[in-house]
Amino acid sequence: MKAKAKVLSDVYDIFDPQEALSGDKLREYYVERESPVKSLTDILSSKKPLKYLFVGSRGNGKSTELNRLSELVKDKLFVVSFSIKDKLNLFDVDYADVLLVIATGIYESVSDKLSNELKHYLDAWSEKIVERVKEKQGGLEFGAGFRAIVNLAGKVKTQVTTREVTREVMKPRLSDLIDAINKIIIDAEKELGKKILVIIDDLDKVNLEKGEALFYKHGAELTQPICKIIYTIPQPLLFSNKIRQIILQYFDGRKELHNMKVKHKNGEVDSDGYRVMRGVALMRMEEDLITEEAMAEAINSSGGILTEFVRLIRDAANIANMENRSRVEKGDVNRVVIGIRNDYIRILGKEDIGILKEVKKTKGKIGEDRFHDLLFSLAILEYANDEVWYDIHPTIKGIIERVEVGEG
């Protein structure tokens, strides 16, 4: 595995904003930060099949933290972890789909541990389900046994008709699916000598309406498997008046991963946040590849959002490398920032500018639906001390300041 970038041409591959740290890269590049993962590790030592929600803004490192959680608990728990976007269509996710991929995800991880008696039961149950799917959608082949259910689940993501037919067949028999999941869990945990923890990432990428449909309307079903489960949820769900009902009725609690503050509410530099962000860069690249001015500009322009910061460093290094320079300068970062700012100029409307002006001034929540949309797009960022507060993305402050000067 490639270690630190020693020349600018190495930076592009090592600074991948789409890649959460895992395995060797987690051990090599991870920088300690304020995170709820350690307390969650302690909570999960309970023998109860706890169900927790994990929430934070897009791009703030949730996936890396969940991978770190997997590492911390793997000696005591058997972890089944997957991204929902690898299994299902994020624009059309249904609770029955989620339960189906939980069943197949656990099965694929523990199938070699299951008793022959349970395998026969699962094969017989699967045959009935698959036959009903075939009756409604001819011409499909899924194989035999429970492996057919695994293959069926694999088609649910990309094939619309198969997705609809599978739901039509599964929903009236959902109790049977949950029963099958629980039989797998009981059998596997007995053989493993460990409790199973399922971590489902990327459900935070669905919109508020879909989040409410999943966790409010169908929280009861999603918490029926008798293993421990962590679900990521969309940040706007925290603003729903249903969030307390969701937690009180169905879940054991929620944990929030807050954005890292690179500045305090009063605008002064947050030394702890700045140190973490600088460490993220210098764990991956030699210090002489970037000037301190460029580093500061990248940190401040990221707003503490990890994926934004990684992308800024990567793209600025690419600019410097293409111009045959040996290190990133402040001007390289500024050129990337201009591109980000232009992206926001294209999507922000008059109403948005008004909301952003108020957030910049008051550091508070303004309005409802459109505020949530701006939060989701990272035009507005949420931070927390004891209480939450808000600010606008640093790259668009110039837009707002020009509007304010024009109005003045």
C-alpha positions as a printed NumPy array, in Angstrom:
array([[  0.   ,   0.   ,   0.   ],
       [  1.199,   3.51 ,  -0.851],
       [  2.056,   5.543,   2.254],
       [  2.342,   9.336,   2.343],
       [  2.396,  11.32 ,  -0.875],
       [  6.   ,  12.363,  -1.466],
       [  5.351,  14.253,  -4.71 ],
       [  2.242,  16.096,  -5.894],
       [  1.399,  13.437,  -8.469],
       [  0.768,  11.014,  -5.56 ],
       [ -1.808,  13.275,  -3.917],
       [ -4.666,  12.623,  -6.339],
       [ -4.924,   8.918,  -5.521],
       [ -4.312,   9.233,  -1.786],
       [ -6.771,  12.112,  -1.257],
       [ -9.984,  10.457,  -2.441],
       [-13.045,  12.337,  -1.096],
       [-15.361,   9.44 ,  -1.994],
       [-13.43 ,   6.83 ,  -0.015],
       [-14.096,   6.241,   3.668],
       [-11.073,   4.999,   5.584],
       [-11.112,   1.289,   6.352],
       [ -8.677,  -1.534,   7.023],
       [ -5.011,  -0.574,   6.577],
       [ -5.909,   2.946,   5.458],
       [ -7.9  ,   3.51 ,   8.643],
       [ -4.901,   2.47 ,  10.718],
       [ -2.493,   4.531,   8.634],
       [ -4.39 ,   7.76 ,   8.005],
       [ -6.958,   8.143,  10.802],
       [ -6.668,  11.22 ,  13.037],
       [ -8.312,  11.146,  16.468],
       [-11.274,  13.528,  16.691],
       [-14.254,  14.218,  18.915],
       [-16.639,  11.388,  18.133],
       [-19.476,   9.418,  19.738],
       [-17.893,   6.142,  18.651],
       [-16.143,   5.399,  21.955],
       [-19.343,   5.832,  23.975],
       [-21.198,   3.744,  21.403],
       [-18.565,   1.034,  21.818],
       [-19.299,   0.923,  25.55 ],
       [-23.062,   0.902,  24.976],
       [-22.816,  -1.997,  22.529],
       [-21.162,  -4.163,  25.19 ],
       [-24.686,  -4.639,  26.569],
       [-26.182,  -8.077,  25.978],
       [-29.385,  -6.474,  24.665],
       [-30.097,  -6.316,  20.898],
       [-29.833,  -2.524,  20.882],
       [-30.995,  -0.415,  17.935],
       [-29.25 ,   2.954,  17.483],
       [-29.497,   5.804,  14.997],
       [-26.281,   7.489,  13.805],
       [-26.524,  10.945,  12.306],
       [-24.35 ,  13.76 ,  10.963],
       [-24.097,  16.016,   7.948],
       [-23.043,  14.729,   4.546],
       [-19.316,  14.394,   4.155],
       [-18.344,  14.829,   7.797],
       [-16.744,  11.408,   8.214],
       [-19.606,   9.17 ,   9.402],
       [-18.549,   6.205,   7.279],
       [-14.97 ,   6.363,   8.532],
       [-16.209,   6.578,  12.139],
       [-18.483,   3.57 ,  11.616],
       [-15.542,   1.645,  10.142],
       [-13.572,   2.616,  13.238],
       [-16.434,   1.364,  15.408],
       [-16.262,  -1.975,  13.581],
       [-12.561,  -2.212,  14.414],
       [-13.117,  -1.343,  18.08 ],
       [-15.83 ,  -3.958,  18.681],
       [-14.735,  -6.781,  16.36 ],
       [-13.183,  -8.863,  19.157],
       [-16.453,  -8.945,  21.096],
       [-19.064,  -8.663,  18.349],
       [-19.482, -10.19 ,  14.892],
       [-19.916,  -7.186,  12.599],
       [-21.954,  -7.248,   9.394],
       [-21.457,  -3.863,   7.758],
       [-22.622,  -2.585,   4.377],
       [-23.629,   0.538,   2.499],
       [-27.281,   0.658,   1.534],
       [-26.363,   2.377,  -1.757],
       [-24.454,  -0.747,  -2.776],
       [-27.557,  -2.853,  -2.183],
       [-30.563,  -0.673,  -3.053],
       [-31.686,   2.282,  -5.148],
       [-31.417,   5.301,  -2.816],
       [-34.176,   7.113,  -4.703],
       [-36.611,   4.249,  -4.12 ],
       [-35.942,   2.58 ,  -0.784],
       [-38.674,   0.712,   1.071],
       [-38.619,  -0.84 ,   4.545],
       [-39.233,  -4.293,   3.076],
       [-36.157,  -3.843,   0.852],
       [-34.057,  -2.917,   3.895],
       [-35.155,  -6.011,   5.811],
       [-34.446,  -8.172,   2.76 ],
       [-30.851,  -6.927,   2.466],
       [-30.359,  -7.3  ,   6.219],
       [-31.41 , -10.938,   5.865],
       [-29.136, -11.605,   2.899],
       [-26.253,  -9.581,   4.368],
       [-26.247, -11.6  ,   7.577],
       [-26.733, -14.874,   5.704],
       [-23.785, -14.263,   3.371],
       [-21.553, -13.475,   6.351],
       [-22.49 , -16.509,   8.474],
       [-23.77 , -19.176,   6.053],
       [-20.842, -21.476,   6.853],
       [-21.813, -21.358,  10.548],
       [-25.45 , -22.375,  10.135],
       [-26.788, -25.815,  11.049],
       [-28.   , -28.13 ,   8.3  ],
       [-31.438, -28.127,   9.902],
       [-31.697, -24.338,   9.565],
       [-30.354, -24.421,   6.024],
       [-33.088, -26.877,   5.029],
       [-35.711, -24.634,   6.615],
       [-34.373, -21.537,   4.813],
       [-34.194, -23.377,   1.498],
       [-37.811, -24.529,   1.777],
       [-38.987, -21.031,   2.754],
       [-36.999, -19.467,  -0.093],
       [-38.481, -21.818,  -2.662],
       [-42.013, -20.623,  -1.857],
       [-41.006, -16.949,  -2.112],
       [-39.094, -17.333,  -5.359],
       [-41.891, -19.312,  -6.979],
       [-44.372, -16.525,  -6.207],
       [-42.002, -13.941,  -7.675],
       [-41.633, -16.054, -10.816],
       [-45.414, -16.362, -11.124],
       [-45.733, -12.581, -11.247],
       [-42.62 , -11.946, -13.356],
       [-41.786, -14.762, -15.733],
       [-38.418, -15.392, -17.335],
       [-36.292, -14.888, -14.245],
       [-33.906, -17.431, -12.755],
       [-32.497, -17.055,  -9.248],
       [-30.862, -20.394,  -8.539],
       [-31.797, -22.707,  -5.668],
       [-32.122, -22.534,  -1.894],
       [-31.619, -19.391,   0.151],
       [-28.977, -18.398,  -2.391],
       [-31.966, -17.629,  -4.652],
       [-33.116, -15.009,  -2.135],
       [-29.601, -13.514,  -2.147],
       [-29.729, -13.347,  -5.955],
       [-33.221, -11.861,  -5.855],
       [-32.058,  -9.145,  -3.466],
       [-29.224,  -8.362,  -5.888],
       [-31.749,  -7.577,  -8.634],
       [-33.907,  -5.321,  -6.454],
       [-31.46 ,  -2.412,  -6.789],
       [-31.421,  -2.144, -10.583],
       [-34.577,  -3.818, -11.877],
       [-37.697,  -1.752, -11.239],
       [-40.222,  -4.481, -12.047],
       [-38.391,  -7.047,  -9.914],
       [-38.284,  -4.521,  -7.064],
       [-42.038,  -3.926,  -7.243],
       [-42.89 ,  -7.612,  -7.57 ],
       [-40.586,  -8.557,  -4.687],
       [-42.279,  -6.028,  -2.409],
       [-45.709,  -7.28 ,  -3.477],
       [-44.715, -10.828,  -2.553],
       [-42.729, -10.014,   0.586],
       [-44.94 ,  -7.534,   2.428],
       [-47.816,  -9.924,   3.198],
       [-45.171, -12.386,   4.417],
       [-42.974,  -9.916,   6.281],
       [-43.373, -11.726,   9.583],
       [-41.977, -14.849,   7.885],
       [-38.966, -12.854,   6.592],
       [-38.299, -11.451,  10.062],
       [-38.677, -14.925,  11.527],
       [-36.097, -16.204,   9.021],
       [-33.704, -13.365,   9.936],
       [-34.058, -14.154,  13.627],
       [-33.531, -17.868,  13.123],
       [-30.287, -17.058,  11.264],
       [-29.195, -14.71 ,  14.056],
       [-29.894, -17.216,  16.853],
       [-28.143, -20.061,  15.05 ],
       [-25.112, -17.98 ,  14.036],
       [-24.619, -16.314,  17.416],
       [-24.653, -19.697,  19.112],
       [-21.942, -20.994,  16.779],
       [-19.897, -17.77 ,  16.759],
       [-19.999, -17.259,  20.512],
       [-20.592, -13.557,  19.749],
       [-23.544, -11.265,  19.307],
       [-24.122,  -9.889,  15.8  ],
       [-23.946,  -6.165,  15.066],
       [-25.351,  -4.938,  11.752],
       [-24.185,  -1.495,  10.597],
       [-26.161,   0.012,   7.715],
       [-24.45 ,   3.038,   6.212],
       [-25.658,   5.668,   3.717],
       [-29.356,   5.696,   4.65 ],
       [-28.565,   9.311,   5.607],
       [-28.547,  10.07 ,   1.876],
       [-32.317,   9.624,   1.478],
       [-34.505,  12.72 ,   1.735],
       [-36.606,  13.752,   4.736],
       [-39.848,  12.319,   3.336],
       [-38.264,   8.932,   2.725],
       [-36.512,   9.05 ,   6.112],
       [-39.829,   9.626,   7.887],
       [-41.478,   6.831,   5.891],
       [-38.752,   4.387,   6.893],
       [-38.15 ,   5.252,  10.524],
       [-41.487,   6.713,  11.672],
       [-44.011,   4.646,   9.749],
       [-41.981,   1.442,   9.774],
       [-39.649,   1.769,  12.75 ],
       [-41.433,  -1.182,  14.329],
       [-40.49 ,  -3.479,  11.452],
       [-36.92 ,  -2.187,  11.163],
       [-36.254,  -2.971,  14.813],
       [-37.643,  -6.533,  14.758],
       [-34.387,  -8.387,  13.994],
       [-32.995,  -9.594,  17.319],
       [-29.409,  -8.507,  16.688],
       [-27.811,  -5.141,  17.408],
       [-28.315,  -2.648,  14.543],
       [-27.012,   0.827,  13.764],
       [-28.843,   2.788,  11.082],
       [-27.541,   6.039,   9.641],
       [-30.353,   8.559,   9.166],
       [-30.697,  11.791,   7.165],
       [-29.741,  14.888,   9.181],
       [-33.002,  16.737,   8.327],
       [-34.872,  14.025,  10.245],
       [-33.558,  15.659,  13.437],
       [-35.767,  18.66 ,  12.586],
       [-38.876,  16.519,  12.198],
       [-41.398,  16.681,  15.027],
       [-41.476,  12.898,  14.721],
       [-37.864,  12.283,  15.775],
       [-38.603,  11.96 ,  19.498],
       [-41.502,   9.614,  18.782],
       [-39.241,   7.508,  16.57 ],
       [-36.635,   7.145,  19.304],
       [-39.046,   6.694,  22.215],
       [-41.155,   4.095,  20.4  ],
       [-38.641,   2.057,  18.469],
       [-34.975,   2.844,  19.087],
       [-32.681,   2.807,  22.093],
       [-31.161,   6.154,  21.223],
       [-29.23 ,   8.2  ,  18.694],
       [-25.642,   9.371,  18.403],
       [-24.573,  12.485,  16.509],
       [-21.243,  13.064,  14.799],
       [-20.894,  16.829,  14.798],
       [-19.021,  18.785,  12.148],
       [-15.545,  19.779,  13.197],
       [-15.307,  23.442,  14.086],
       [-12.372,  25.222,  12.472],
       [-13.744,  28.5  ,  13.824],
       [-15.768,  29.36 ,  16.902],
       [-19.176,  30.986,  16.733],
       [-17.501,  34.41 ,  17.185],
       [-15.204,  33.79 ,  14.205],
       [-12.025,  33.031,  16.13 ],
       [ -9.941,  30.019,  15.1  ],
       [-10.8  ,  26.773,  16.904],
       [ -7.331,  25.376,  17.584],
       [ -8.526,  21.801,  18.21 ],
       [-10.504,  21.593,  14.979],
       [ -7.708,  23.255,  13.026],
       [ -5.197,  20.753,  14.431],
       [ -7.342,  17.767,  13.431],
       [ -7.857,  19.031,   9.881],
       [ -4.152,  19.795,   9.463],
       [ -3.381,  16.312,  10.771],
       [ -5.749,  14.752,   8.216],
       [ -3.653,  16.307,   5.442],
       [ -0.22 ,  15.617,   6.922],
       [ -0.985,  11.955,   7.654],
       [ -1.373,  11.572,   3.878],
       [  1.238,  13.937,   2.424],
       [  4.7  ,  15.247,   3.216],
       [  4.595,  18.661,   4.84 ],
       [  6.803,  20.288,   2.21 ],
       [  4.191,  19.631,  -0.503],
       [  1.966,  22.48 ,   0.734],
       [  2.625,  25.954,   2.145],
       [  1.165,  26.902,   5.514],
       [ -0.883,  29.644,   3.797],
       [ -2.392,  27.091,   1.417],
       [ -3.084,  24.691,   4.282],
       [ -4.857,  27.429,   6.257],
       [ -6.92 ,  28.443,   3.236],
       [ -7.996,  24.851,   2.606],
       [ -8.932,  24.293,   6.256],
       [-10.921,  27.521,   6.524],
       [-12.641,  27.012,   3.166],
       [-13.722,  23.466,   4.077],
       [-15.857,  24.6  ,   6.993],
       [-14.649,  21.502,   8.846],
       [-16.322,  19.102,   6.379],
       [-13.808,  16.313,   5.801],
       [-14.774,  15.39 ,   2.249],
       [-14.688,  19.073,   1.262],
       [-11.208,  19.423,   2.748],
       [ -9.868,  16.281,   1.081],
       [-11.285,  17.431,  -2.267],
       [ -9.761,  20.908,  -1.873],
       [ -6.291,  19.478,  -1.212],
       [ -6.574,  16.973,  -4.059],
       [ -7.745,  19.486,  -6.663],
       [ -5.304,  22.188,  -5.579],
       [ -2.426,  19.693,  -5.76 ],
       [ -3.571,  18.687,  -9.234],
       [ -3.434,  22.327, -10.36 ],
       [  0.062,  22.79 ,  -8.941],
       [  1.278,  19.52 , -10.457],
       [ -0.075,  20.374, -13.918],
       [  1.861,  23.646, -13.738],
       [  5.047,  21.741, -12.855],
       [  5.371,  23.184,  -9.373],
       [  6.56 ,  21.134,  -6.409],
       [  4.066,  22.332,  -3.771],
       [  0.563,  23.691,  -3.341],
       [  0.277,  27.463,  -2.996],
       [ -2.597,  29.503,  -1.565],
       [ -3.574,  30.593,  -5.07 ],
       [ -4.139,  26.965,  -6.09 ],
       [ -6.614,  26.514,  -3.244],
       [ -8.329,  29.786,  -4.151],
       [ -8.875,  28.575,  -7.719],
       [-10.624,  25.46 ,  -6.409],
       [-12.716,  27.586,  -4.042],
       [-13.881,  29.737,  -6.965],
       [-15.167,  26.605,  -8.682],
       [-17.1  ,  25.567,  -5.57 ],
       [-18.514,  29.072,  -5.193],
       [-19.665,  29.046,  -8.82 ],
       [-21.506,  25.777,  -8.186],
       [-23.441,  27.472,  -5.394],
       [-24.119,  30.59 ,  -7.489],
       [-25.844,  28.339, -10.04 ],
       [-28.21 ,  26.728,  -7.533],
       [-28.998,  29.504,  -5.031],
       [-32.201,  31.488,  -5.519],
       [-33.345,  34.816,  -4.117],
       [-35.098,  33.155,  -1.177],
       [-31.914,  31.194,  -0.415],
       [-29.808,  34.362,  -0.327],
       [-32.207,  35.858,   2.222],
       [-31.98 ,  32.79 ,   4.447],
       [-28.182,  32.648,   4.156],
       [-27.842,  36.322,   5.098],
       [-29.858,  35.747,   8.272],
       [-27.949,  32.594,   9.195],
       [-24.634,  34.409,   8.692],
       [-25.807,  37.211,  10.977],
       [-27.687,  35.299,  13.69 ],
       [-26.003,  31.864,  13.616],
       [-29.506,  30.489,  14.112],
       [-32.12 ,  28.418,  12.274],
       [-34.248,  30.376,   9.799],
       [-37.402,  28.934,   8.228],
       [-38.236,  25.296,   7.626],
       [-38.144,  23.297,   4.381],
       [-35.732,  25.479,   2.435],
       [-33.42 ,  25.721,   5.438],
       [-33.332,  21.915,   5.543],
       [-32.531,  21.789,   1.814],
       [-29.65 ,  24.246,   2.261],
       [-28.369,  22.194,   5.186],
       [-28.526,  19.04 ,   3.068],
       [-26.581,  20.737,   0.239],
       [-23.973,  22.001,   2.763],
       [-24.739,  25.646,   1.94 ],
       [-25.525,  25.839,   5.669],
       [-23.396,  23.954,   8.196],
       [-24.356,  22.879,  11.707],
       [-21.934,  22.987,  14.64 ],
       [-22.321,  22.251,  18.337],
       [-20.863,  23.344,  21.627],
       [-23.457,  22.588,  24.275],
       [-26.103,  23.995,  21.924],
       [-26.209,  23.753,  18.138],
       [-25.509,  26.789,  15.985],
       [-25.223,  27.4  ,  12.257],
       [-23.088,  29.207,   9.743],
       [-22.975,  29.402,   5.97 ],
       [-20.399,  27.498,   3.961],
       [-17.178,  29.564,   3.914],
       [-16.889,  29.425,   0.119],
       [-20.177,  31.312,  -0.34 ],
       [-19.572,  34.04 ,   2.208],
       [-18.166,  36.15 ,  -0.629],
       [-21.494,  35.865,  -2.491],
       [-23.457,  37.052,   0.533],
       [-21.018,  39.861,   1.297],
       [-21.335,  41.18 ,  -2.273],
       [-25.132,  41.151,  -1.956],
       [-24.917,  43.011,   1.367],
       [-22.571,  45.643,  -0.108],
       [-24.907,  46.081,  -3.083],
       [-27.859,  46.578,  -0.767],
       [-25.87 ,  49.04 ,   1.342]])
